[in-house]
Amino acid sequence: INRRFHYPIYYLLGNLAAADLFAGIAYMFLMFHTGPRTAELSLKTWFIRQSLLDTSLTASVVNLLAIAVERHQTVLTMQLHSKMSNQRV
């Protein structure tokens, strides 16, 4: 609704928050399916567990990379006040 939050950084931060939430859920799942229960896991359950963890952690790291690239582009395209006209400043 608010146009100020339509900048790419806000989408990336929201996506990072969702990825971190997913990583937390995957980690909790891992906590309850490790140790002595690992030997009892079927092959399908083991692959689901590993896929959840790999996907969630990769999503979080890729979001951090996207935020870093976006911030880098923003800094590079920023104009200094000395290069702007007095009316623009």
N, C-alpha and C positions, 0 to 999 in steps of 0.2 A: 504494500500500500504506500509506504513512504519511499519516494524516489531516491532519497539519499542513500538507501541501502541497496541500490541496484548496481553498484560498482562491482567489478569482478572479485575484489578482495573479500567482499562479504559473502559471495557465493562460495569462494574457496574456504573461508573460515567455517561456514556452515557445513560444508562437505567434510572438512577435517574433524569437526565435532562428531558428525555421524560416523565417520570411519573409526575414531577413537572409541566411541560407544560400542561399535561392532567388535573392535579389538578386545575391549573389556569383557564382553559377553563370551567371545571365543576363549579368552584366557580362563574365565570361570568354568567353562565347559571342560577345558584342559585340566584344571585343578581337580575336578571330580572324576576324571578318567585317566589318571596316571598312577604310578606306583604299582601296588599289587594287582590293580584292575587292568593294567595294560596287557597282561598275558591273557586275560579273559576276553579282550576285545576281538570281534570278528574282523576280517580284512576290510569289509565295507565300513564298519564303524571307525577303524583306525584311519582309513583314507578320509572320511568325513572330518574327523578330528584334526588331522594334519591340514586339510584343505581350508577349514575355517581359520586356523591360526595363520597359515601362509597368506590367505587372501586378506584378512583383516590387517595384518601388519604391513603388507605391501601397500594396501590402500592408504594407510596412515602415512607411510613414508613418501608415496607418490604425491599426496596432498601437500605435504611439507615442501617437496620439491617445486610443485606448481606455485605455491605461495612465494617461495624464494625467487623464482623466475619472474613472477608478476611484480614483486617489490623491486627487483633489479631493473626491470623495464621502466617502472614508474620513476625511479631515481634518474635513469639515463635520459628520459624525455622531459624531466623537470627543467623549467627555464629559470635562469637567475634573474633577479630583479634588475640588475645592471643592463641586461640585454632587452628589457621591455621598455616601452615608451612610458612617459609620465602619466598619460591618460590611462594606460592599461594597468599600471601599478595602483 
